[in-house]
Structures are given as C-alpha cells and as structure tokens.
Amino acid sequence: MWVPDIITLYLNIVLIDLALALILFIFWRSHKTYSGYISWMVSLPVFVGSYLLFLLRGFIPDFISIVIANTVLIFAYILRNDSIWKFIENKSFNIKLNILFLLSSFIFLFYFTFIDNLILARTLFISVMISICVIIGCIPLITTKNKDNHLLRYSFVAILLGLTVVYAIHAIDWIFIPGEHSLFDPNIYLLIFYFYIILLDILTTGLFVMLNMSRTQFELKLSNEIITKSDKELRIQYDKLVTSEKQLRESEEKYRNVVTWANDGIILIQGGLFKYLNPKAIEIIGLNADELIGKPFIHYVHPHEQRKVESIYNKRMEGQQGDSVYETVYLNSEGEAIDVEINAVVIQYEGQPTDLVYVRDIRERKKFQKALDQASKKLNLLNSIIFHEVFNQVLAISNYHALMKKFKNIDQNTSIEIFIQREEAILKNIKISLEFAQSYQDLGIKSAKWQNVKYAFIMAYSHMDTLKMTHVIKTDDLEIFADPLIEKVFHILIDNTFTHSETGTQIILDYHIGQDGVLSLYYSDNGIGISDEMKENIFLSDYKKENGYGLFFAREILDITDISIREIGESGKGVRFEIRVPKGTYRFSKLHPVDKK
C-alpha cells in the first residue's frame, strides 16, 4: 500500500504559502488594495513559521515545536479573521477577544503538553479554536449588504466552512481510531487533511485578491454612477445655465488659445521668480521650463535694463502707478540680446499677488522699422542729389541759352554749334538722372524681407545675355534680410561685369561665415578687375560712367538693413565684391550646410 509522505506535504505548504505571500506583495505594490489586505498577506508567512516549527519537532524543545507552533497557527487564523473583518466592516474584530483567544490557547496547549500530555485534547482544542475563528470570519461575509460580489463571498464562506469540517473529521479520526497519533502518521485521512489545507490556502488567498479587485470595480462603478447622476443634474439645469456656460466655454477657449498658441510669451512672476512660462516665452529665452521655474526673472534681463525693469516691477507689485507697457531687452540662454515689448498687470494666483507679463519679441519689428528709417533717409539723400544735379544742369542750359541769344544776330555758327553740343550733353545727363530716379523710385516703399540669395541672383542674371558668360552659385539655401531691390544689386554687379570686365568669362557667387558670426557673400569674376585707387571711388555718388549711379545705389540698397559692400579683388585678376551680412540678418531655409569657417 502507498504511504503518503507527510513531511513533503508540510514542505509543499511552506513553499506554496511563501509563493502566495510573494504574489500578494507584488499585487500590493502594483494595484490598489484595501483595509485587511496586509493582515492576510502577513498571515501567510506566519503559517509558514508554524509549519516549520512542526517540521522541527523532535529537533527542538516541545515548548517551541508544540506550544509555540500551535499558538502561532491559531494566531495566523486570527490574522485572517481580522483581515476579513477589516475588509468587509472596515474595522478589526474585537481586539480583546483576539488576545483572550491567544492567551487561552497558549495556556491550554502548555497544560496539555507539560502537565497532562494529551495529544487528543490538544487536537480537539486546536480544531475548536480554528473553527471559531473561521465562523467569526464568515459572519461579515454572509451579513454584508453588498450584492455585487455575493458569489465570491459565498464561495469564500463555503471553503472556510469546509475547513471546519476537515478539522472535525481529523479530530473524529483521532478520537475513534485507537492507537498512537502523530502529526506525521501516514494515513489517508491526514493526507486528505493536508491536501485540503494546501487547497484552502490557494483558494482563499485567490478569492481574497478577487474580492479586492471586485471592490475596485465596485468603486469604479459607483464613481461612474455618481458621475452619471451629476451629469443628469447638470442636464436638468442646462437650460437655465446655457448662457453662462457658453460664456465660460468661450472664456476657457480664449484662455487656452492665448496660453498655448499665443505668438507672445506669457509669464507668471511671483515673488520675483518665474512661476509659469508658456511655450513662446520658453522659446524666446531658449531654456527648458524646468530650468526656468523658480529662477529670478531679473537674471534674464539685459544688465543695462535691469534697474529700470526691477523698479517698474516693484512699483507695480506695490500697487503704485507705473508703466504697464514698455520696451526692454531680455537675454536668451546664449547671452544674445532680444528686444521685447512688455505688457504687464498684477493678478491673484494661488492666493498671492502675481505679475502676469505678456512678452512680445520685437526684433523683427525693430529690424523692419530700422530698414524703413534707413530707406527714408536714403530716399531723401537721393532726392537731394538728383534735385541738385538736375537743378545745376538746368541752370547750365539756361546760361547756354542766354549765350545763344546773345550771338543770334552775329555770324557765330561755330560757337552756337558748340553751345548746342554742350546742351545736348547736359540733357543726356538729366536723362540719366531721371531714368535713375524712375528705376529706383520703389526704394523703401516695400518693407525689407527675407530673400533667397540664389533666386535673386538668378532673376537678375536672366535679364542679361547669358551666352557671353557662365556662372557658378555656391550659396546653398542662404537667405538674407534685405530690401526687395536686392535683385537690382545683383543686376548692377552683373551689368558691371558684362560692361567693364573686358576679358571676363565667368561669375562666381560664394559665401563664408567668420568667427564673429558675420557672413561674407563674395561676387567675383575673372575679368580685368579694378585698380586700387578706384576701389572706393566706384561707390561714390559723383562717380558716373555710362550707367549712372549703379554701385553707389547698390551700396545704398544694402545699407538699409546694415549690409555693407566693398571691392577687395586684385587688379588684373578680376573683381571680388565682399557683401558683409551681420549676424541675425541671414539664415538658411533648409538644413544648415557645413559651416564655411
């Protein structure tokens, strides 16, 4: 006949309870649990401790392996009983009664171990105590009014009551079957008993976890019902609140749009420190929000402006009258100065006075304004030059006309012919001046803008006789901020090459970025070049050849956006015009090419 290995079953109970304890711990770390969960989780290693002491019977004193081991076993069931009460009733079972159970168990077990060693009495007592704990634990499972998890609860009760039946069978077996009895007797009843203990631990622990999960679902359902009920109440009042709700919705939409998509930076400053920055404000300063929140805002104001800005801020926070709209200069993360317009007002935020600041990046506006001012000055200068030149030419014609009248009755055909030739030359000069004025009358009319260098050059080159000369463009996707007449600048340079280079066959357009960040745009050809003494004269207003004011006006167009031009080529080896574009007035429309430094 097969004899069951009881010790192996004991070890299985130990390992299974440890595994269940680990599973409960993992579940506890990753899910929401409720009152009583910890007690059940702790009961498992307590069970393990009692069974380990049972296994050591014969190797350790009986006081530990019998009295303490069985008391610990009863304590484990008290913990489970307590966990059920905490979970269902949200309170512990009577603590004094639990303590009384433990003390009476200890005394009873001690008595029937060392004074009157009756294993049958111990077995009956333990069976009764565990059955009492089980029945007490079943009470809240049966009496609770929660109907959502009744199947789980009744299953729980059935398994627990099954334990009392098993303990009763175990006790009856020892009472009515004669012989010496031991925990390690190899009989079928003890085998069934321990198998049920293993099954009990697995099923009850699983059901307890499922009850936790069921409560979570119940709370979610209850929350959903509350939300649904609230929604119904809101719908009942909807007709009465429709106007205010619409206004609120519009206000929220405006606020959300202003904060998230505003082209202006929005900053909250509290106690002199950054409290909030919207995406545009973060973009202006050039740091992450985490690097700015809690930092003094004054650190990001240009040192020359800090005293003024701090004074305005302090007055505003003290409730004094001051500038709410003003211009100042911020510093970005790279130390670059940024012209900004500030519009600020004090509000209450989180119960504290807070400065609500709208920050507008006005660098482009300043750039446009400066370009317009420059264009206006250039127009005034050109008007003055043309006016005086035409006036002087007209005065010269008047003088020649007076001389012709003086000699009209005298046979001075030769002298009159000379006068006529000179008048024709003067009229030609006047025509050149007027044509010049007509050609460039749009100077400054349109605002400066970003323009692709390659495209502007090709447009200018397309008006020339392209069969006479080749061209090479190495500007990538370079764009510069210049007057719309930038195409005229390239036309003037190309026209000069076609007219004066004599031996030129190729034009090259290239660029280089210096260490100071200034971009040099080079226009060169392989013609005869320009002599050193004429390199600056060609840009003067009184230097005219057949084509009038070309290079002078090219310089004036570029100067509108602070771009300069000079001739740096070597005489006899072709011209080389350097167009210097300051940092901030050039960019690359696509991926930046390899730096040409």
PABASE-651525 format. One line per 3 residues: their letters; for each residue x, y, z negated of C-alpha. Coordinates in Angstrom, 3 decimals. Each point is the difference from the previous one (the first is absolute). Example, Ala and Ser with C-alpha at 12.3 -4.5 7.8 and 13.67 -1.06 7.14 Angstrom:
// residues 2
AS	12.300 -4.500 -7.800 ~ 1.370 3.440 0.660
//
This chain:
// residues 597
MWV	0.000 0.000 0.000 ~ 1.272 3.507 0.871 ~ 1.022 2.029 -3.076
PDI	-0.347 3.830 0.373 ~ 3.031 2.096 -0.800 ~ -1.393 2.442 -2.608
ITL	3.258 1.927 -0.320 ~ -0.040 0.672 3.733 ~ -3.533 1.364 -0.353
YLN	1.204 2.247 -2.824 ~ 2.778 1.313 2.219 ~ -2.514 0.540 2.821
IVL	-2.203 2.042 -2.351 ~ 3.036 2.099 -0.994 ~ 1.058 0.626 3.600
IDL	-3.541 0.693 1.215 ~ -0.685 2.488 -2.828 ~ 3.295 1.765 0.699
ALA	-0.882 0.198 3.695 ~ -3.462 1.336 -0.827 ~ 1.531 2.598 -2.326
LIL	2.319 1.130 2.806 ~ -2.916 0.222 2.456 ~ -2.018 2.076 -2.489
FIF	2.982 2.286 -0.530 ~ 0.419 0.584 3.733 ~ -3.746 0.640 0.364
WRS	0.150 2.424 -2.950 ~ 2.816 1.980 1.654 ~ -1.765 0.300 3.362
HKT	-3.741 0.190 -0.816 ~ -2.342 1.761 -2.341 ~ -0.734 -2.061 -3.132
YSG	-2.270 0.511 -2.977 ~ -0.064 -0.342 -3.752 ~ 0.799 -3.567 -1.084
YIS	2.193 -0.818 2.980 ~ 3.229 0.356 -2.005 ~ -1.362 -2.252 -2.774
WMV	-0.758 -2.774 2.488 ~ 3.395 0.410 1.655 ~ 1.752 -0.205 -3.409
SLP	-2.037 -3.082 -0.995 ~ 1.703 -2.028 2.729 ~ 3.590 0.265 -1.345
VFV	-1.465 -0.552 -3.510 ~ -1.462 -3.284 1.280 ~ 3.411 -0.812 1.473
GSY	1.607 0.620 -3.395 ~ -2.404 -2.325 -1.823 ~ 0.480 -2.822 2.544
LLF	3.768 0.343 -0.133 ~ -0.156 -0.380 -3.778 ~ -2.175 -3.114 0.496
LLR	2.636 -1.439 2.342 ~ 2.697 0.529 -2.622 ~ -1.911 -2.002 -2.624
GFI	2.478 -2.400 -1.618 ~ 2.924 2.321 0.822 ~ -1.080 2.960 -2.130
PDF	-1.699 0.154 -3.419 ~ -3.679 -0.958 -0.165 ~ -0.805 3.412 -1.412
ISI	0.939 1.509 3.343 ~ -1.048 -2.755 2.392 ~ -3.372 -0.643 -1.719
VIA	-1.126 2.911 -2.194 ~ 1.472 2.885 1.970 ~ -0.600 -1.653 3.409
NTV	-3.715 -0.606 -0.659 ~ -0.437 3.436 -1.593 ~ 1.573 1.567 3.099
LIF	-2.348 -2.105 2.183 ~ -3.034 1.313 -1.904 ~ 1.444 3.539 0.247
AYI	0.201 -0.412 3.804 ~ -3.710 -0.857 0.120 ~ -0.763 2.958 -2.285
LRN	1.885 2.222 2.493 ~ -2.122 -1.351 2.851 ~ -3.150 0.484 -2.034
DSI	1.121 3.572 -0.734 ~ 0.793 0.689 3.676 ~ -3.524 -1.088 1.042
WKF	-1.592 2.249 -2.617 ~ 2.179 2.955 1.020 ~ -0.781 -0.549 3.670
IEN	-3.775 -0.428 -0.403 ~ -0.792 2.121 -3.083 ~ 2.993 2.347 0.211
KSF	0.870 -0.786 -3.629 ~ 1.783 -2.736 -1.943 ~ -1.820 -2.759 -1.834
NIK	-0.025 0.463 -3.773 ~ 3.699 0.439 -0.845 ~ -0.462 -1.020 -3.650
LNI	-1.705 -3.191 1.082 ~ 2.823 -0.766 2.421 ~ 2.540 0.465 -2.790
LFL	-2.127 -2.253 -2.223 ~ 0.009 -2.683 2.727 ~ 3.787 0.123 0.206
LSS	0.596 -0.072 -3.755 ~ -2.500 -2.798 -0.605 ~ 1.525 -1.968 2.881
FIF	3.482 0.398 -1.429 ~ -1.088 -1.049 -3.500 ~ -2.081 -2.925 1.201
LFY	2.750 -1.283 2.293 ~ 2.625 0.414 -2.712 ~ -2.165 -1.928 -2.468
FTF	-0.720 -2.937 2.323 ~ 3.644 -0.187 1.028 ~ 1.985 0.185 -3.232
IDN	-2.520 -0.685 -2.799 ~ -2.334 -2.474 1.635 ~ 1.444 -1.027 3.360
LIL	-3.131 -0.793 1.995 ~ 0.428 0.454 3.751 ~ -3.703 -0.745 0.525
ART	-0.965 2.882 -2.303 ~ 2.361 2.309 1.839 ~ -1.449 -1.095 3.350
LFI	-3.577 0.564 -1.123 ~ 0.844 3.391 -1.488 ~ 1.827 1.182 3.148
SVM	-2.851 -1.231 2.210 ~ -2.552 1.880 -2.118 ~ 2.031 3.227 -0.110
ISI	0.643 -0.004 3.751 ~ -3.676 -0.784 0.685 ~ -1.010 2.931 -2.220
CVI	2.375 2.327 1.904 ~ -1.379 -1.274 3.308 ~ -3.623 0.483 -1.054
IGC	0.744 3.526 -1.303 ~ 1.654 0.765 3.328 ~ -3.040 -1.281 1.899
IPL	-2.429 2.291 -1.833 ~ 0.842 3.261 1.901 ~ 0.247 -1.940 3.274
ITT	-3.590 -1.192 -0.458 ~ -1.601 3.066 -1.595 ~ 1.424 2.751 2.245
KNK	-2.584 1.717 2.206 ~ 2.255 0.290 3.013 ~ -1.630 -2.128 2.704
DNH	2.518 0.611 2.762 ~ 2.477 -2.658 -1.179 ~ -2.345 -2.453 -1.753
LLR	1.256 -2.953 2.082 ~ 3.580 0.636 -1.118 ~ -1.042 0.430 -3.637
YSF	-2.126 -3.126 -0.113 ~ 2.788 -1.998 1.624 ~ 2.354 1.409 -2.620
VAI	-2.401 -1.062 -2.789 ~ -0.407 -3.488 1.456 ~ 3.752 -0.592 0.155
LLG	0.522 1.333 -3.534 ~ -2.822 -2.111 -1.410 ~ 1.485 -2.939 1.842
LTV	3.105 0.538 -2.150 ~ -2.062 -0.476 -3.179 ~ -1.368 -3.228 1.458
VYA	3.499 -1.244 0.808 ~ 1.246 0.861 -3.501 ~ -3.055 -1.768 -1.450
IHA	0.730 -3.132 2.085 ~ 3.633 0.206 -1.095 ~ -1.044 0.174 -3.670
IDW	-2.574 -2.815 0.362 ~ 2.641 -2.158 1.686 ~ 2.292 0.369 -2.999
IFI	-2.823 -0.532 -2.516 ~ -1.541 -3.161 1.418 ~ 3.006 -1.687 1.553
PGE	2.175 -1.456 -2.762 ~ 3.761 0.171 -0.058 ~ 2.771 2.500 -0.330
HSL	-0.669 3.155 2.029 ~ 2.504 2.419 1.468 ~ 0.118 2.829 2.492
FDP	2.146 -2.172 2.192 ~ -2.214 -3.140 -0.032 ~ -0.154 -1.350 3.578
NIY	-3.780 -0.476 0.375 ~ -2.480 0.985 2.661 ~ -1.969 2.375 -2.256
LLI	3.080 2.035 -0.881 ~ 0.962 0.072 3.664 ~ -3.447 1.373 0.927
FYF	0.262 2.478 -2.871 ~ 3.289 1.475 1.206 ~ -1.089 -0.003 3.639
YII	-3.030 2.027 -1.020 ~ 2.215 2.393 -1.985 ~ 2.061 0.592 3.174
LLD	-3.125 0.428 2.110 ~ -1.515 2.277 -2.660 ~ 3.003 2.337 -0.017
ILT	-0.003 0.300 3.784 ~ -3.763 0.447 0.410 ~ -0.590 2.356 -2.941
TGL	2.976 2.174 0.929 ~ -1.191 0.128 3.608 ~ -3.536 0.872 -1.089
FVM	1.278 2.693 -2.347 ~ 1.930 1.607 2.889 ~ -3.091 -0.294 2.190
LNM	-2.053 1.736 -2.708 ~ 2.528 2.843 0.075 ~ -0.316 0.216 3.755
SRT	-3.788 -0.211 -0.265 ~ -0.043 2.922 -2.418 ~ 2.126 2.016 2.391
QFE	-2.487 -0.740 2.754 ~ -2.859 0.848 -2.343 ~ 1.592 3.351 -0.867
LKL	0.519 0.738 3.670 ~ -3.620 -0.908 0.654 ~ -1.126 2.144 -2.932
SNE	2.121 2.888 1.237 ~ -1.503 -0.425 3.430 ~ -3.504 0.024 -1.488
IIT	0.823 3.167 -1.925 ~ 1.342 1.599 3.154 ~ -3.075 -1.129 1.909
KSD	-2.261 1.392 -2.689 ~ 1.906 3.276 -0.030 ~ -0.204 0.106 3.758
KEL	-3.770 -0.404 -0.143 ~ -0.245 2.803 -2.548 ~ 2.120 2.213 2.187
RIQ	-2.170 -0.807 2.984 ~ -3.132 0.974 -1.983 ~ 1.538 3.411 -0.689
YDK	1.493 0.334 3.463 ~ -2.766 2.230 1.362 ~ 0.384 2.416 -2.910
LVT	3.805 0.146 0.222 ~ 0.421 -0.141 3.782 ~ 0.999 3.655 0.322
SEK	2.588 -0.029 -2.786 ~ 1.287 -3.402 1.148 ~ 0.514 1.351 3.505
QLR	1.860 3.010 -1.369 ~ 2.105 -2.253 -2.198 ~ 0.770 -2.246 2.946
ESE	1.044 2.955 2.137 ~ 2.108 1.382 -2.840 ~ 1.734 -3.346 -0.517
EKY	0.596 -0.338 3.731 ~ 1.479 3.481 0.209 ~ 2.199 -0.633 -3.010
RNV	1.185 -3.333 1.359 ~ 0.754 1.501 3.412 ~ 1.753 3.012 -1.506
VTW	2.186 -2.110 -2.244 ~ 0.827 -2.860 2.357 ~ 0.030 1.550 3.456
AND	0.731 3.653 -0.726 ~ 2.696 1.637 2.105 ~ 0.914 1.949 -3.120
GII	1.698 -1.474 -3.032 ~ -2.173 -0.235 -3.113 ~ 1.792 -0.039 -3.347
LIQ	-1.180 -0.145 -3.609 ~ 2.448 1.565 -2.460 ~ -0.560 -0.508 -3.723
GGL	2.365 1.447 -2.555 ~ 2.438 0.925 2.729 ~ 0.237 -3.624 1.170
FKY	-1.308 -1.713 3.122 ~ -3.190 -1.878 -0.888 ~ -1.184 -0.928 3.492
LNP	1.145 0.516 3.604 ~ -1.974 -0.921 3.110 ~ 1.741 -1.664 2.997
KAI	0.675 3.329 1.762 ~ 1.652 1.503 -3.100 ~ 2.180 -3.103 -0.310
EII	0.915 0.333 3.685 ~ 1.008 3.659 -0.471 ~ 2.304 -0.732 -2.952
GLN	1.240 -3.273 1.475 ~ -0.056 -2.279 -3.068 ~ -2.233 -2.812 -1.230
ADE	-2.862 0.824 -2.360 ~ 1.655 -2.039 -2.792 ~ 3.113 2.161 0.301
LIG	-2.012 3.225 -0.354 ~ -2.727 -0.700 -2.569 ~ 1.057 1.372 -3.376
KPF	2.834 2.112 1.438 ~ 0.141 3.832 -0.426 ~ -1.420 1.600 3.147
IHY	2.400 2.946 -0.281 ~ 2.921 -2.315 0.891 ~ -1.395 -0.197 3.539
VHP	-0.222 3.776 0.457 ~ 2.915 1.814 1.646 ~ 2.286 1.528 -2.674
HEQ	-0.539 3.491 1.455 ~ -3.759 -0.429 -0.432 ~ -0.137 -1.802 -3.353
RKV	-0.312 3.099 -2.205 ~ -2.815 1.445 2.112 ~ -1.925 -3.286 0.265
ESI	0.373 -0.830 -3.699 ~ -1.198 3.475 -0.992 ~ -3.090 -0.300 2.218
YNK	-0.711 -3.494 -1.357 ~ 0.292 1.063 -3.657 ~ -2.274 3.016 0.503
RME	-2.604 -2.135 1.715 ~ 0.063 -2.650 -2.745 ~ -0.348 2.745 -2.651
GQQ	-3.097 1.319 1.745 ~ 1.619 3.215 1.234 ~ -0.635 1.542 3.377
GDS	2.650 -0.924 2.517 ~ 0.644 -1.053 3.565 ~ -1.994 -3.095 0.843
VYE	1.166 0.004 3.636 ~ 3.625 0.668 0.782 ~ 2.918 -1.270 2.037
TVY	3.075 -1.650 -1.452 ~ 2.678 -2.564 0.845 ~ 0.076 -3.634 -1.145
LNS	2.924 -2.409 0.190 ~ -0.432 -3.506 1.394 ~ 1.924 -3.087 -1.076
EGE	2.885 0.901 2.322 ~ 0.287 3.524 -1.388 ~ -1.508 1.528 3.153
AID	-1.938 3.248 -0.500 ~ -3.682 -0.233 0.949 ~ -2.102 3.133 0.452
VEI	-3.380 -0.589 -1.655 ~ -3.161 1.930 -0.776 ~ -1.416 -0.582 -3.487
NAV	-3.695 0.251 -0.874 ~ -0.553 -0.823 -3.677 ~ -2.800 -0.013 -2.558
VIQ	-0.294 -1.249 -3.593 ~ -2.430 -2.880 -0.648 ~ -0.753 -2.398 -2.855
YEG	1.407 -3.481 0.590 ~ -0.062 -2.758 -2.619 ~ -0.987 2.599 -2.560
QPT	3.018 2.240 0.630 ~ 0.517 3.165 2.063 ~ 1.610 -1.056 3.269
DLV	1.347 1.953 2.947 ~ -1.634 -1.144 3.251 ~ 2.438 1.009 2.728
YVR	-0.522 -0.127 3.763 ~ 3.358 -0.023 1.788 ~ 0.111 0.840 3.710
DIR	3.158 -0.624 2.007 ~ 0.404 3.232 1.985 ~ 3.332 -0.740 1.635
ERK	-1.604 -0.362 3.419 ~ -2.082 3.130 -0.559 ~ 3.096 1.926 -1.024
KFQ	1.788 -1.363 3.030 ~ -2.829 1.034 2.327 ~ -0.267 3.425 -1.630
KAL	3.722 0.558 0.264 ~ -0.078 -1.062 3.652 ~ -2.867 2.416 0.710
DQA	1.810 2.834 -1.771 ~ 3.126 -0.763 1.963 ~ -1.958 -0.123 3.257
SKK	-1.616 3.343 -0.792 ~ 3.410 1.554 -0.612 ~ 1.329 -1.519 3.197
LNL	-2.935 1.347 1.992 ~ 0.502 3.464 -1.441 ~ 3.683 -0.169 0.856
LNS	-0.654 -1.226 3.548 ~ -2.717 2.609 0.540 ~ 2.393 2.671 -1.175
IIF	2.782 -1.261 2.291 ~ -2.266 -0.245 3.044 ~ -1.659 3.335 -0.738
HEV	3.280 1.866 -0.261 ~ 1.462 -1.726 3.027 ~ -3.043 0.637 2.173
FNQ	-0.231 3.556 -1.340 ~ 3.658 0.655 0.843 ~ -0.422 -1.531 3.454
VLA	-3.106 2.123 0.671 ~ 1.880 3.091 -1.174 ~ 2.818 -0.871 2.400
ISN	-2.489 -0.353 2.870 ~ -1.472 3.412 -0.868 ~ 3.453 1.552 0.126
YHA	0.755 -1.590 3.364 ~ -3.409 1.089 1.252 ~ 0.744 3.612 -1.019
LMK	3.326 -0.147 1.832 ~ -1.717 -1.321 3.118 ~ -2.419 2.971 -0.091
KFK	2.928 2.360 -0.323 ~ 1.650 -1.398 3.132 ~ -3.118 -0.600 2.054
NID	0.515 3.158 2.159 ~ 3.665 -0.649 0.468 ~ 1.412 -2.491 2.355
QNT	1.310 -2.290 -2.703 ~ -1.136 -3.340 1.373 ~ 2.990 -1.737 -1.451
SIE	-0.631 1.321 -3.543 ~ -3.713 -0.810 0.172 ~ 0.797 -3.521 1.128
IFI	2.214 -0.432 -3.034 ~ -2.796 1.306 -2.258 ~ -2.440 -2.458 1.521
QRE	2.375 -2.933 -0.565 ~ 0.492 0.975 -3.613 ~ -3.729 0.363 -0.536
EAI	-0.525 -3.439 1.500 ~ 2.609 -1.440 -2.406 ~ -1.770 1.692 -2.909
LKN	-3.368 -1.333 1.147 ~ 1.527 -3.469 0.174 ~ 1.175 0.347 -3.598
IKI	-3.455 1.153 -1.038 ~ -1.500 -2.980 1.785 ~ 2.369 -2.366 -1.853
SLE	-0.947 1.585 -3.333 ~ -3.723 -0.217 0.730 ~ 0.300 -3.579 1.225
FAQ	1.891 -0.791 -3.185 ~ -2.758 1.586 -2.086 ~ -2.644 -1.900 1.974
SYQ	1.809 -3.334 -0.325 ~ 0.376 0.235 -3.768 ~ -3.123 1.890 -1.004
DLG	-1.172 -3.105 -1.929 ~ 2.915 0.175 -2.443 ~ -1.408 -0.463 -3.526
IKS	-3.616 -0.118 1.246 ~ -0.173 -3.706 -0.886 ~ 1.306 -1.293 -3.328
AKW	3.221 -1.958 -0.168 ~ -0.532 -3.755 -0.069 ~ 1.796 -3.357 0.046
QNV	1.141 -0.819 3.543 ~ 1.736 -2.991 1.519 ~ 3.392 1.099 1.337
KYA	0.203 -2.637 2.710 ~ -3.468 0.844 1.333 ~ 0.661 3.776 0.003
FIM	3.301 -0.486 1.828 ~ -1.545 -2.285 2.636 ~ -2.843 2.477 0.602
AYS	2.523 2.809 0.508 ~ 2.210 -2.149 2.231 ~ -2.957 -1.064 2.178
HMD	-0.297 3.560 1.403 ~ 3.546 -0.146 1.412 ~ 1.477 -1.643 3.084
TLK	0.775 -3.325 -1.671 ~ 1.929 -1.318 3.019 ~ 2.861 2.401 -0.679
MTH	0.849 -1.295 -3.468 ~ -0.442 -3.009 -2.308 ~ -0.829 0.151 -3.682
VIK	0.570 -2.171 -3.103 ~ -2.234 0.393 -3.086 ~ 1.157 -1.492 -3.328
TDD	-2.445 1.575 -2.446 ~ -2.009 -3.099 -1.019 ~ -3.354 1.153 -1.411
LEI	1.321 3.289 -1.339 ~ -2.557 2.733 -0.676 ~ 0.737 3.597 -1.026
FAD	-2.199 2.686 -1.477 ~ 0.167 2.833 2.544 ~ -2.009 2.521 2.010
PLI	-2.060 -1.588 2.821 ~ 2.333 1.802 2.441 ~ 2.770 -2.502 -0.839
EKV	-0.515 -1.397 3.509 ~ 1.033 3.451 1.326 ~ 3.244 -0.284 -1.972
FHI	0.891 -3.240 1.753 ~ -1.124 1.505 3.333 ~ 2.385 2.942 -0.531
LID	2.903 -2.320 -0.826 ~ -0.718 -2.296 2.940 ~ -0.465 2.970 2.367
NTF	3.350 1.425 -1.093 ~ 1.650 -3.349 0.720 ~ -1.587 -0.215 3.461
THS	0.897 3.639 0.757 ~ 3.450 0.497 -1.523 ~ 1.643 -3.404 -0.615
ETG	1.199 -0.118 3.672 ~ 1.593 -3.467 -0.330 ~ -2.479 -1.492 -2.485
TQI	-1.613 -3.351 0.762 ~ -1.285 -1.193 -3.377 ~ -1.797 1.351 -3.088
ILD	0.216 -1.780 -3.382 ~ -2.304 0.613 -2.984 ~ 1.246 -1.539 -3.271
YHI	-0.127 0.653 -3.757 ~ 1.976 -0.416 -3.200 ~ -1.014 0.304 -3.675
GQD	2.617 1.647 -2.191 ~ 0.827 -0.683 -3.641 ~ -1.976 3.107 -0.998
GVL	-3.136 -1.440 1.612 ~ 0.049 2.481 2.904 ~ -0.743 -1.574 3.385
SLY	2.034 1.180 2.978 ~ -1.687 -0.446 3.376 ~ 2.580 0.138 2.812
YSD	-0.776 1.062 3.583 ~ 3.005 -0.494 2.296 ~ 0.867 -0.263 3.689
NGI	3.157 -0.722 2.002 ~ 0.165 3.310 1.866 ~ 2.547 2.816 -0.212
GIS	-1.035 1.042 -3.508 ~ 0.088 3.478 -1.552 ~ 3.104 2.032 -0.804
DEM	0.749 0.643 -3.691 ~ -0.530 3.781 0.254 ~ -3.512 -0.527 1.402
KEN	-1.245 -2.639 -2.483 ~ -1.806 2.542 -2.178 ~ -0.722 2.631 2.630
IFL	-2.306 -2.321 1.942 ~ -2.513 0.170 -2.898 ~ -0.132 3.823 -0.155
SDY	-3.084 1.891 1.199 ~ 2.004 2.253 2.314 ~ 1.703 -2.948 1.706
KKE	-1.911 -0.651 3.249 ~ 0.847 -1.706 3.189 ~ -2.419 -1.092 2.616
NGY	-2.302 -1.687 -2.459 ~ -0.509 2.821 -2.473 ~ -0.142 -0.613 -3.734
GLF	0.077 -3.843 -0.003 ~ 2.465 -1.003 -2.743 ~ -0.822 3.042 -2.118
FAR	-3.626 -1.005 -0.032 ~ 0.854 -3.692 -0.567 ~ 1.780 1.025 -3.184
EIL	-2.981 2.140 -1.058 ~ -2.426 -2.902 0.507 ~ 2.126 -2.361 -2.107
DIT	0.583 2.587 -2.708 ~ -3.747 0.121 -0.712 ~ 0.397 -3.263 -2.003
DIS	3.591 0.697 -1.184 ~ 1.588 -2.073 2.764 ~ 3.240 1.447 1.364
IRE	1.861 -0.506 3.278 ~ 3.596 0.574 1.050 ~ 2.345 -1.053 2.784
IGE	2.953 -2.145 -1.178 ~ 1.179 -1.588 3.245 ~ 3.510 0.193 1.447
SGK	0.374 2.266 3.003 ~ 0.468 -1.978 3.195 ~ -1.509 -3.171 -1.468
GVR	-3.678 0.916 0.004 ~ -2.333 1.761 -2.422 ~ -0.861 -1.431 -3.416
FEI	-2.810 1.784 -1.786 ~ -0.466 -0.915 -3.667 ~ -3.563 0.475 -1.286
RVP	0.130 -0.196 -3.823 ~ -3.258 -1.191 -1.596 ~ -0.215 0.466 -3.815
KGT	-0.992 -2.845 -2.302 ~ -3.764 -0.158 -0.301 ~ -0.659 1.224 3.530
YRF	0.774 -3.299 1.728 ~ -1.346 -3.512 -0.365 ~ -0.296 -3.308 1.855
SKL	-3.479 -1.021 1.060 ~ 0.699 -3.751 -0.139 ~ 2.602 -2.066 -1.798
HPV	3.034 2.085 -0.858 ~ 2.921 -0.903 2.257 ~ 3.441 -0.771 -1.262
DKK	1.362 3.156 -1.651 ~ 2.352 1.812 2.337 ~ 2.305 1.365 -2.649
//
